[in-house]
Amino acid sequence: MADWLFYILKVSAFQAVLVLFYLLFLRGLTFYQFNRIFLLGILVIGFALPFVQIESAPVVQANQELVTMIGTRISQSSAAMTEGVIVPGFQVSWIWLLSSLYALGVLLLFQRYFSNFYKIRKFKYGYQLIAKIGAIEVFRTPFAQPFSFFRSVFIPEKVEHTQELNMVMAHELQHVNFGHSYDRMLADFIVVLFWFNPFIYLLRKSLIEVHEYQVDAAVTADSGVKIPYQMSLVSLAGGGFSGPVSFFNFSTIKKRIQMMNRNKSNKISLMSLALLAPVIGGMVMLFSFEMKTPEMIFIQDNPSPALEELVLPVEGAWVETPSIFPLGVKDEKVRVTSNFGYRTDPFDEAKKFHRGMDISAAEGTPVIATADGKVTLVDDQPDGYGKHIVIAHDEVYQTKYAQLSSMDVKEGETVKRGQLIGRVGSSGRSTAPHLHYEVYKEGKAVNPVNYIADYQFAIQKQQQAEEKQRMAELKRQEAEEKQKVAELKRQEAEEQQKVAEVNQREAEEVQRAAMQEQELAEVLRAQAEAIQRAVEQPEAAAKPKVEETPKVKEKSKAKTKSKEKDKDK
């Protein structure tokens, strides 16, 4: 329950930070669709961000100072420990109180949420249908304000026969077209879950504002209707029905009119979004960073009985957490042959998940309990684990020791850390003598390597080498990707060059065609001039020249001479 409450608080914190970011940097911009998506994203993404986990490597080290400190307190605590057990009185958990209060608020708001939804649905049957526009139904209501809900539009009686009706219908139809009812249902649902968070109400209010700005901008896209539309806003101001509906008017009329008259924002204004990445990253680091606590707080080969008597009742988890090497020897003949995780099965060569680790050792090598606990199972499965033992250390941890040649404990027996419980063998589905060792935390298999503090594994070096190899492979892939990108850019440049050459050839063809057209125009112009000259001298062009014969010439000369003689006389 505490984890759930903490998760709710983390989501609320994410919502608060992102809402503040919106109010500071985006609220005054005219990118209404972008602002709408941003606000809806806060509602959804806030649930996912707390799941991001950043974990540090587990710290496993011997803390001798802590052992010494506990040892010095034995004498100081012995008197208090022998006085008896103090039985606490009745106490109410504050987590239970908070959980109950939260659940009560959610139930009440859910009742209101569904009541409003049911009430609005009933409007379709309680009020008169006066028009139908495609799939959209228009109803007459006694309310002061018009509003819409999904594909239903509700018009007040006082507006039905007024000049504002066209503006009202245009406004409400835009709400329907944008699907604002879906946004309202989602926002009201999130308010139910986070009713204690004041920023969720700011988010819902901002989303409603964006809806109105978006519709106002769509209706007044034609500048000729801007003034009549604004006058309609003022004349229709008033109260309306409370619920997840889209109203024609809210109490922010002045702000809406200012936004309608504001110039469109420049896209450079969105540069403020660059600040969003460090904000979200900081929140993730703050709320999702988990430092793994040491798996073993102290290590001692032979802890004193007095120290264990103090630690077991008070801090039992210290010795009930698996923390030591499960074999009684740590010489060079001991090695890990199979790790935790996916591996190839040695029998059928199938890829299977290996829930433990296999430690190769000579048959008969001592197997010891890795923490204090109680034996819950002693069994033999020849086709599986072989002879194996399960020890429950507390309500959190269990360990399993399999492929034993002999078992030296019985079910129900209490064992101490380091106590001999069996010997290495190959009694089940096995290829050679080894110990198959598993660790379970809250019923889930975990890597045993993280629960062995007194032994240095070669697997750790192998994992480091594998990690380096993976990093080298990633760098190689990155280099290949860069090379592919460079090749694509080169090909793109070649394509652009080819396109440029084609364009140049087309330009040359166009130029040649233009020159031919010019030459043709010159020819046509010359012909036109010739025709015009022919029209201006029609007689000269119409009379053909007749060539004079010799006889005609002689007669002409004779006439000329006779005329001259007559003149002399």
C-alpha positions as CSV (number, residue, x, y, z in Angstrom):
1,M,0.0,0.0,0.0
2,A,2.8,2.4,0.8
3,D,4.4,1.8,-2.6
4,W,1.1,2.6,-4.3
5,L,0.7,5.9,-2.3
6,F,4.3,6.8,-3.1
7,Y,3.6,6.1,-6.8
8,I,0.6,8.4,-6.7
9,L,2.7,11.2,-5.1
10,K,5.4,10.8,-7.7
11,V,2.8,11.1,-10.6
12,S,1.4,14.2,-8.9
13,A,4.8,15.7,-8.7
14,F,5.4,15.1,-12.4
15,Q,2.0,16.7,-13.2
16,A,2.7,19.7,-11.0
17,V,6.1,20.4,-12.6
18,L,4.8,20.0,-16.2
19,V,1.8,22.2,-15.5
20,L,4.0,24.9,-14.1
21,F,6.2,24.6,-17.2
22,Y,3.1,25.1,-19.4
23,L,1.9,28.1,-17.5
24,L,5.3,29.8,-17.6
25,F,6.3,29.1,-21.2
26,L,3.4,27.9,-23.4
27,R,0.1,29.3,-22.1
28,G,0.4,32.7,-23.9
29,L,1.3,31.2,-27.3
30,T,-1.3,30.8,-30.2
31,F,-0.2,27.2,-31.0
32,Y,-3.5,25.9,-29.7
33,Q,-3.3,22.4,-31.1
34,F,0.2,22.0,-29.8
35,N,-0.8,23.2,-26.3
36,R,-3.7,20.8,-26.4
37,I,-1.5,17.8,-27.2
38,F,1.0,18.9,-24.5
39,L,-1.7,19.1,-21.8
40,L,-3.1,15.7,-22.8
41,G,0.4,14.3,-22.8
42,I,0.8,15.4,-19.1
43,L,-2.2,13.4,-18.2
44,V,-0.8,10.2,-19.9
45,I,3.0,10.4,-19.6
46,G,2.9,11.3,-16.0
47,F,1.8,7.7,-15.2
48,A,4.8,6.2,-17.1
49,L,7.7,8.4,-15.9
50,P,7.8,7.1,-12.3
51,F,8.4,3.6,-13.7
52,V,11.8,4.7,-15.1
53,Q,14.4,3.2,-12.8
54,I,18.1,4.2,-12.5
55,E,19.8,1.7,-10.3
56,S,23.4,1.7,-9.0
57,A,25.4,-1.4,-8.7
58,P,25.0,-3.3,-5.4
59,V,27.6,-2.4,-2.8
60,V,28.9,-5.5,-1.1
61,Q,31.6,-4.9,1.5
62,A,32.7,-6.0,4.9
63,N,31.8,-3.5,7.6
64,Q,34.0,-4.5,10.5
65,E,33.4,-1.1,12.2
66,L,29.7,-2.0,12.5
67,V,30.5,-5.4,14.0
68,T,32.7,-3.7,16.6
69,M,30.0,-1.2,17.4
70,I,27.4,-3.9,17.9
71,G,29.7,-5.9,20.1
72,T,30.3,-2.9,22.4
73,R,26.5,-2.5,22.8
74,I,25.9,-6.1,24.0
75,S,26.6,-5.3,27.7
76,Q,24.6,-2.1,27.5
77,S,21.6,-3.8,26.0
78,S,21.6,-7.1,28.0
79,A,19.7,-5.6,30.9
80,A,17.0,-4.1,28.8
81,M,16.6,-7.4,26.8
82,T,16.1,-9.5,30.0
83,E,13.3,-7.3,31.3
84,G,10.7,-8.8,29.1
85,V,8.9,-8.1,25.9
86,I,6.9,-4.8,25.7
87,V,3.5,-5.4,24.0
88,P,2.6,-2.2,22.0
89,G,-0.9,-0.8,22.5
90,F,-3.4,-0.4,19.7
91,Q,-2.0,1.8,16.9
92,V,-3.5,3.0,13.7
93,S,-1.2,3.1,10.8
94,W,-0.9,6.5,9.1
95,I,-0.5,4.7,5.8
96,W,-3.9,3.0,6.4
97,L,-5.4,6.4,7.3
98,L,-4.1,8.1,4.1
99,S,-5.1,5.1,2.0
100,S,-8.6,5.2,3.4
101,L,-8.9,9.0,2.9
102,Y,-7.7,8.7,-0.7
103,A,-10.0,5.8,-1.5
104,L,-13.0,7.7,0.0
105,G,-12.2,10.8,-2.1
106,V,-11.9,8.6,-5.3
107,L,-15.2,6.9,-4.6
108,L,-17.1,10.1,-4.0
109,L,-15.7,11.7,-7.1
110,F,-16.3,8.6,-9.2
111,Q,-20.0,8.8,-8.1
112,R,-20.1,12.4,-9.3
113,Y,-18.3,11.6,-12.5
114,F,-20.7,8.9,-13.5
115,S,-23.7,10.9,-12.3
116,N,-22.8,13.8,-14.5
117,F,-22.2,11.5,-17.4
118,Y,-25.6,9.8,-16.9
119,K,-27.4,13.1,-16.5
120,I,-26.0,14.5,-19.7
121,R,-26.9,11.3,-21.5
122,K,-30.5,11.8,-20.3
123,F,-30.7,15.2,-21.9
124,K,-31.1,13.6,-25.3
125,Y,-34.4,12.1,-24.1
126,G,-35.6,15.0,-21.9
127,Y,-35.2,17.9,-24.3
128,Q,-36.7,18.5,-27.8
129,L,-34.7,17.6,-30.9
130,I,-34.9,20.7,-33.1
131,A,-32.4,19.9,-35.9
132,K,-30.1,17.3,-37.2
133,I,-26.8,18.2,-39.1
134,G,-25.5,14.9,-40.4
135,A,-24.8,12.7,-37.4
136,I,-25.0,15.8,-35.0
137,E,-28.2,16.3,-33.1
138,V,-29.3,19.7,-31.9
139,F,-31.6,20.0,-28.8
140,R,-33.4,22.9,-27.1
141,T,-32.7,23.4,-23.4
142,P,-33.7,25.9,-20.6
143,F,-30.0,26.5,-19.7
144,A,-28.4,29.9,-20.0
145,Q,-25.6,28.7,-22.1
146,P,-25.2,26.4,-25.2
147,F,-22.9,23.4,-24.9
148,S,-22.0,20.3,-26.7
149,F,-21.3,16.7,-25.6
150,F,-19.8,14.3,-28.2
151,R,-22.3,14.5,-31.2
152,S,-25.0,16.4,-29.4
153,V,-25.5,20.2,-29.3
154,F,-27.8,21.8,-26.7
155,I,-29.1,25.3,-27.6
156,P,-30.8,27.6,-25.0
157,E,-34.4,28.7,-25.8
158,K,-33.4,32.4,-25.6
159,V,-30.8,31.9,-28.3
160,E,-32.9,29.9,-30.8
161,H,-34.6,32.9,-32.4
162,T,-31.8,35.5,-32.1
163,Q,-29.0,36.8,-34.3
164,E,-26.5,35.0,-32.2
165,L,-27.8,31.5,-33.2
166,N,-25.4,31.2,-36.2
167,M,-22.4,32.1,-34.1
168,V,-23.5,29.7,-31.4
169,M,-24.0,26.8,-33.8
170,A,-20.6,27.5,-35.5
171,H,-18.9,27.5,-32.1
172,E,-20.5,24.2,-30.9
173,L,-20.0,22.4,-34.2
174,Q,-16.3,23.2,-34.0
175,H,-16.2,21.7,-30.5
176,V,-17.8,18.5,-31.9
177,N,-15.4,18.5,-34.9
178,F,-12.3,18.8,-32.7
179,G,-13.5,16.0,-30.4
180,H,-13.1,18.1,-27.2
181,S,-15.6,15.9,-25.3
182,Y,-13.0,13.1,-25.3
183,D,-10.5,15.4,-23.7
184,R,-12.9,16.5,-21.0
185,M,-13.9,12.9,-20.1
186,L,-10.2,12.0,-19.8
187,A,-9.3,15.1,-17.8
188,D,-12.3,14.6,-15.4
189,F,-11.3,10.9,-14.9
190,I,-7.7,11.9,-14.0
191,V,-9.1,14.5,-11.6
192,V,-11.0,11.7,-9.9
193,L,-7.7,9.8,-9.4
194,F,-5.7,12.8,-8.3
195,W,-8.4,14.8,-6.5
196,F,-5.9,15.9,-3.8
197,N,-3.5,17.5,-6.3
198,P,-4.3,21.2,-6.9
199,F,-2.3,21.2,-10.1
200,I,-4.6,18.7,-11.8
201,Y,-7.4,21.3,-11.5
202,L,-5.1,23.9,-13.1
203,L,-4.4,21.4,-15.9
204,R,-8.1,20.8,-16.5
205,K,-8.8,24.6,-16.5
206,S,-5.9,25.2,-18.9
207,L,-7.2,22.4,-21.2
208,I,-10.7,24.0,-21.2
209,E,-9.1,27.4,-22.1
210,V,-7.2,25.8,-25.0
211,H,-10.4,24.3,-26.3
212,E,-12.1,27.7,-26.3
213,Y,-9.0,29.4,-27.9
214,Q,-8.9,26.7,-30.6
215,V,-12.6,27.0,-31.4
216,D,-12.5,30.8,-31.4
217,A,-9.6,30.8,-33.8
218,A,-11.5,28.3,-36.1
219,V,-14.7,30.3,-36.1
220,T,-13.0,33.7,-36.6
221,A,-10.7,32.5,-39.4
222,D,-12.8,34.8,-41.6
223,S,-11.9,38.3,-40.2
224,G,-15.4,39.6,-41.1
225,V,-17.1,37.6,-38.3
226,K,-14.6,38.4,-35.6
227,I,-16.5,41.5,-34.1
228,P,-20.0,39.9,-34.3
229,Y,-18.6,36.8,-32.7
230,Q,-17.0,38.7,-29.8
231,M,-20.2,40.6,-29.2
232,S,-22.0,37.2,-29.1
233,L,-19.6,36.1,-26.4
234,V,-20.4,39.1,-24.2
235,S,-24.2,38.8,-24.7
236,L,-24.3,35.1,-23.9
237,A,-22.2,35.3,-20.7
238,G,-23.8,33.3,-17.8
239,G,-23.9,30.2,-15.9
240,G,-24.3,26.7,-17.4
241,F,-24.5,23.1,-16.6
242,S,-21.7,21.5,-14.5
243,G,-20.2,18.5,-16.2
244,P,-17.8,17.2,-18.9
245,V,-19.3,19.4,-21.6
246,S,-17.9,22.1,-24.0
247,F,-19.6,25.5,-23.3
248,F,-19.9,28.4,-25.6
249,N,-18.7,30.7,-22.9
250,F,-16.7,30.7,-19.7
251,S,-15.7,33.3,-17.2
252,T,-12.5,34.1,-19.2
253,I,-14.3,36.1,-21.9
254,K,-11.8,39.0,-21.7
255,K,-8.9,36.6,-22.0
256,R,-10.5,34.9,-25.0
257,I,-11.1,38.2,-26.8
258,Q,-7.5,39.2,-26.2
259,M,-6.2,35.9,-27.6
260,M,-8.5,36.4,-30.7
261,N,-6.9,39.8,-31.3
262,R,-3.4,38.7,-30.7
263,N,-1.0,38.1,-33.5
264,K,0.0,34.6,-34.2
265,S,3.1,33.4,-32.3
266,N,6.4,32.9,-34.0
267,K,7.7,29.3,-34.1
268,I,10.8,30.6,-32.4
269,S,8.7,30.9,-29.3
270,L,8.8,27.1,-29.1
271,M,12.5,27.2,-28.4
272,S,11.5,27.2,-24.7
273,L,10.7,23.5,-25.2
274,A,14.5,22.9,-25.0
275,L,14.1,23.5,-21.3
276,L,11.7,20.6,-21.0
277,A,14.3,17.9,-21.4
278,P,16.4,18.9,-18.4
279,V,13.2,19.4,-16.3
280,I,11.9,15.9,-17.1
281,G,15.4,14.4,-16.7
282,G,15.8,16.0,-13.3
283,M,12.4,14.7,-12.2
284,V,13.3,11.2,-13.3
285,M,16.7,11.3,-11.5
286,L,15.1,12.7,-8.4
287,F,12.2,10.3,-8.1
288,S,13.4,7.1,-9.8
289,F,17.0,6.8,-8.6
290,E,17.5,3.7,-6.5
291,M,20.7,2.9,-4.6
292,K,20.9,-0.8,-3.9
293,T,21.7,-1.4,-0.3
294,P,24.5,-3.7,0.6
295,E,23.4,-7.3,0.4
296,M,25.7,-8.2,3.3
297,I,26.4,-5.7,6.1
298,F,29.2,-7.6,7.8
299,I,31.2,-10.7,7.1
300,Q,32.9,-12.8,9.7
301,D,34.1,-16.4,9.5
302,N,33.4,-17.2,13.1
303,P,30.9,-14.7,14.6
304,S,30.7,-14.8,18.4
305,P,27.6,-16.4,19.9
306,A,26.9,-13.3,21.9
307,L,26.9,-11.1,18.8
308,E,24.5,-13.5,17.0
309,E,22.2,-13.6,20.1
310,L,21.9,-9.8,19.9
311,V,21.6,-9.5,16.1
312,L,19.1,-12.3,15.5
313,P,16.2,-10.9,17.6
314,V,16.8,-7.3,16.8
315,E,18.1,-7.2,13.2
316,G,17.5,-10.8,12.0
317,A,17.7,-9.9,8.3
318,W,21.5,-9.4,8.7
319,V,22.2,-13.1,9.1
320,E,19.0,-14.3,7.4
321,T,20.1,-12.8,4.0
322,P,22.2,-15.2,1.8
323,S,25.6,-13.7,1.8
324,I,28.4,-16.3,1.7
325,F,29.9,-18.8,-0.7
326,P,27.8,-22.0,-0.6
327,L,30.8,-24.4,-0.6
328,G,33.1,-25.0,2.3
329,V,36.2,-24.6,0.1
330,K,37.5,-21.8,-2.1
331,D,40.5,-23.3,-3.8
332,E,41.4,-23.2,-7.5
333,K,39.5,-26.4,-8.2
334,V,36.2,-24.5,-7.7
335,R,34.8,-22.7,-10.7
336,V,31.5,-21.4,-12.0
337,T,30.5,-23.4,-15.1
338,S,27.1,-21.9,-15.8
339,N,25.7,-18.5,-14.9
340,F,22.3,-17.1,-14.0
341,G,20.2,-16.2,-17.1
342,Y,19.6,-17.6,-20.6
343,R,21.9,-20.4,-21.7
344,T,22.1,-23.3,-24.1
345,D,20.9,-26.5,-22.4
346,P,23.7,-29.1,-22.5
347,F,21.2,-31.9,-23.2
348,D,18.8,-30.7,-25.9
349,E,20.8,-27.5,-26.9
350,A,17.7,-25.4,-26.5
351,K,18.0,-21.9,-25.2
352,K,16.5,-21.9,-21.7
353,F,16.5,-19.6,-18.6
354,H,18.9,-20.9,-15.9
355,R,17.5,-19.8,-12.5
356,G,20.7,-20.3,-10.6
357,M,24.5,-20.8,-11.0
358,D,26.4,-24.1,-11.3
359,I,29.7,-24.4,-9.3
360,S,31.9,-27.2,-10.4
361,A,33.7,-29.0,-7.6
362,A,35.0,-32.5,-6.7
363,E,32.3,-34.9,-5.5
364,G,32.0,-34.8,-1.8
365,T,32.9,-31.2,-1.4
366,P,31.1,-29.7,1.6
367,V,28.0,-27.6,0.9
368,I,27.1,-25.0,3.6
369,A,24.0,-22.9,4.4
370,T,24.6,-19.3,3.2
371,A,22.4,-17.8,5.9
372,D,20.4,-18.7,9.0
373,G,17.1,-20.3,8.3
374,K,14.8,-23.3,8.4
375,V,14.9,-26.4,6.1
376,T,11.6,-26.5,4.3
377,L,12.3,-29.2,1.7
378,V,14.6,-32.3,1.4
379,D,13.8,-34.1,-1.8
380,D,15.3,-36.2,-4.6
381,Q,14.4,-35.7,-8.3
382,P,16.6,-38.1,-10.4
383,D,15.4,-36.5,-13.6
384,G,15.8,-32.9,-12.4
385,Y,17.4,-31.3,-9.4
386,G,18.6,-34.6,-8.0
387,K,19.1,-34.6,-4.3
388,H,18.3,-31.0,-3.2
389,I,17.6,-28.9,-0.1
390,V,15.5,-25.7,0.2
391,I,16.1,-23.4,3.1
392,A,13.7,-20.5,4.0
393,H,15.8,-17.7,5.7
394,D,12.9,-15.3,6.4
395,E,9.8,-14.1,4.7
396,V,11.9,-12.7,1.9
397,Y,14.7,-15.1,1.0
398,Q,15.0,-18.8,0.1
399,T,18.0,-20.8,-1.2
400,K,18.1,-24.1,-3.0
401,Y,21.1,-26.5,-3.1
402,A,20.8,-29.2,-5.8
403,Q,22.7,-32.1,-7.4
404,L,24.0,-33.2,-4.0
405,S,25.5,-36.6,-3.3
406,S,24.3,-36.6,0.3
407,M,22.1,-34.5,2.5
408,D,22.9,-34.0,6.2
409,V,19.7,-32.1,7.3
410,K,16.0,-32.9,7.7
411,E,12.9,-30.9,6.9
412,G,11.9,-28.6,9.8
413,E,15.5,-28.4,11.0
414,T,17.0,-25.0,11.9
415,V,20.4,-24.3,10.4
416,K,23.0,-21.6,11.0
417,R,25.0,-19.7,8.4
418,G,28.1,-21.8,7.5
419,Q,26.6,-25.1,8.8
420,L,27.3,-28.2,6.7
421,I,24.0,-29.3,5.0
422,G,25.3,-31.7,2.3
423,R,28.0,-32.6,-0.2
424,V,28.5,-31.9,-3.9
425,G,27.5,-34.7,-6.3
426,S,25.7,-35.3,-9.7
427,S,22.5,-37.0,-8.6
428,G,20.0,-35.5,-11.1
429,R,20.0,-34.2,-14.6
430,S,23.7,-33.4,-14.7
431,T,26.8,-34.0,-16.8
432,A,29.4,-33.8,-14.0
433,P,29.7,-33.2,-10.2
434,H,28.7,-29.6,-9.3
435,L,26.4,-27.6,-7.0
436,H,23.4,-26.0,-8.5
437,Y,22.7,-23.0,-6.3
438,E,19.6,-20.8,-6.5
439,V,18.5,-17.7,-4.5
440,Y,14.9,-16.5,-4.4
441,K,13.8,-13.1,-3.2
442,E,10.0,-12.8,-2.5
443,G,9.5,-15.9,-4.6
444,K,11.4,-14.6,-7.6
445,A,14.7,-16.1,-8.8
446,V,17.6,-13.6,-8.6
447,N,21.3,-13.7,-9.5
448,P,23.1,-15.6,-6.7
449,V,26.4,-13.7,-7.5
450,N,24.8,-10.6,-5.9
451,Y,24.4,-12.5,-2.7
452,I,27.9,-13.8,-2.3
453,A,30.1,-11.3,-0.5
454,D,33.2,-13.3,0.5
455,Y,34.3,-14.7,-2.9
456,Q,35.6,-13.0,-6.0
457,F,34.2,-14.6,-9.2
458,A,35.8,-14.8,-12.5
459,I,32.3,-14.2,-13.9
460,Q,32.6,-10.6,-12.8
461,K,35.6,-10.1,-15.0
462,Q,33.9,-12.0,-17.8
463,Q,30.9,-9.7,-17.4
464,Q,33.1,-6.7,-17.6
465,A,34.8,-8.0,-20.7
466,E,31.3,-8.8,-22.2
467,E,30.2,-5.3,-21.4
468,K,33.3,-3.8,-23.1
469,Q,32.6,-6.1,-26.1
470,R,29.0,-4.9,-26.2
471,M,30.2,-1.3,-26.0
472,A,32.6,-1.9,-28.8
473,E,29.9,-3.6,-30.9
474,L,27.6,-0.6,-30.2
475,K,30.4,1.8,-31.3
476,R,30.9,-0.3,-34.4
477,Q,27.2,-0.3,-35.2
478,E,27.2,3.4,-34.6
479,A,30.1,3.9,-37.0
480,E,28.3,1.7,-39.6
481,E,25.2,3.8,-39.2
482,K,27.2,7.0,-39.7
483,Q,28.8,5.5,-42.8
484,K,25.3,4.5,-44.1
485,V,24.1,8.0,-43.4
486,A,27.1,9.5,-45.2
487,E,26.5,7.1,-48.1
488,L,22.8,8.2,-48.2
489,K,23.9,11.8,-48.2
490,R,26.3,11.2,-51.0
491,Q,23.6,9.4,-53.0
492,E,21.2,12.2,-52.2
493,A,23.8,14.7,-53.4
494,E,24.3,12.8,-56.6
495,E,20.5,12.7,-57.1
496,Q,20.3,16.4,-56.6
497,Q,23.1,16.9,-59.1
498,K,21.3,14.8,-61.6
499,V,18.1,16.7,-61.0
500,A,20.1,20.0,-61.4
501,E,21.5,18.7,-64.7
502,V,18.0,17.7,-65.9
503,N,16.7,21.1,-64.8
504,Q,19.5,22.8,-66.8
505,R,18.8,20.8,-69.9
506,E,15.1,21.7,-69.6
507,A,16.1,25.3,-69.2
508,E,18.2,25.1,-72.3
509,E,15.3,23.5,-74.2
510,V,13.0,26.2,-73.0
511,Q,15.5,28.9,-74.1
512,R,15.8,27.3,-77.6
513,A,12.1,27.1,-77.9
514,A,11.9,30.7,-76.9
515,M,14.4,31.6,-79.6
516,Q,12.5,29.7,-82.2
517,E,9.3,31.4,-81.2
518,Q,11.1,34.8,-81.5
519,E,12.3,33.9,-85.0
520,L,8.8,32.8,-86.0
521,A,7.5,36.0,-84.6
522,E,10.0,38.0,-86.8
523,V,8.8,36.1,-89.9
524,L,5.2,36.7,-89.1
525,R,5.9,40.4,-88.4
526,A,7.7,40.8,-91.8
527,Q,4.7,39.1,-93.5
528,A,2.3,41.4,-91.7
529,E,4.3,44.5,-92.9
530,A,4.2,43.3,-96.4
531,I,0.5,42.7,-96.3
532,Q,0.0,46.2,-94.8
533,R,2.0,47.8,-97.6
534,A,0.0,45.9,-100.1
535,V,-3.2,47.3,-98.6
536,E,-1.9,50.9,-98.6
537,Q,-1.2,50.8,-102.4
538,P,-4.1,48.7,-103.9
539,E,-4.1,50.2,-107.4
540,A,-0.4,49.9,-108.0
541,A,-0.4,46.4,-106.7
542,A,-3.6,45.6,-108.9
543,K,-2.3,47.0,-112.3
544,P,0.3,44.7,-113.9
545,K,3.1,46.2,-115.9
546,V,2.8,45.5,-119.8
547,E,6.0,45.3,-121.8
548,E,5.9,47.6,-124.9
549,T,6.6,46.0,-128.3
550,P,8.8,47.6,-131.0
551,K,5.8,48.7,-133.1
552,V,4.2,50.4,-130.1
553,K,7.5,52.2,-129.3
554,E,7.8,53.5,-132.9
555,K,4.2,54.8,-132.8
556,S,4.9,56.4,-129.5
557,K,8.0,58.2,-130.9
558,A,6.0,59.3,-134.0
559,K,3.3,60.8,-131.9
560,T,5.9,62.6,-129.8
561,K,7.6,64.1,-132.9
562,S,4.3,65.3,-134.4
563,K,3.5,67.0,-131.1
564,E,6.8,68.7,-131.1
565,K,6.3,70.0,-134.8
566,D,2.9,71.3,-133.9
567,K,4.5,73.2,-131.0
568,D,7.1,74.7,-133.4
569,K,4.4,75.9,-135.7
